[in-house]
Amino acid sequence: MKQCACCKEVKPLDEFCKNAKRKGGYHYYCKVCHSASNKKWRDANLEHARATSAAYREANRQKCHAASKAWEKANPEKVQAWRERYRVEKSAYLQDKCIRYRAGKANRTPAWLTEDDLVQIRCRYQLAAMYNREGLDRWDVDHIIPLYGKKVSGLHVPSNLRVIRADENKRKANKYVVQ
């Protein structure tokens, strides 16, 4: 039995963390008080705590990976529950993002487009789909002047569309560079 220096309760030794540097071999706070103290410090020093954790994970990548895999193996029901929750949340997020993108594209498609313009737009999307079916690379239809640019926003018109590789489109990242 030992008395916690924080809550002043007398508790069994298994309620205390081991600490070889302490005289009795156990920490002077019980696990509950120690956890609360750590949480309070972490909340007050969040940036420092995140940087320290990231540095440790980077320096001990294999050790952290092995510990993570061991935990996953020991807790398959928690892993499955997390994966299911993540799948549902990700699906809802992507669906919302897709809806917003389509609505934005519809709002940026001018009413003055002719039938020929709409055919040209469909042809560019069909060309990208054909490249994706035939080749190893992934192709996208890119808006040269992005629909959601920070400084300038373009329209969904044939002269603003081009078919490019997906990796190049991702590097462009919703930017328009004036040459």
Secondary structure, 3 states (H helix, E strand, C coil): CEECCCCCCEECHHHEEECCCCCCCEEEEEHHHHHHHHHHHHHHCHHHHHHHHHHHHHHCHHHHHHHHHHHHHHCHHHHHHHHHHHHHHHHHHHHHHHHHHHHHHHHCCCCCCCHHHHHHHHHHHHHHHHHHHHCCCCEEEEECCCCCCCCCCCCCCHHHEEEEEHHHHHHHCCCCCCC
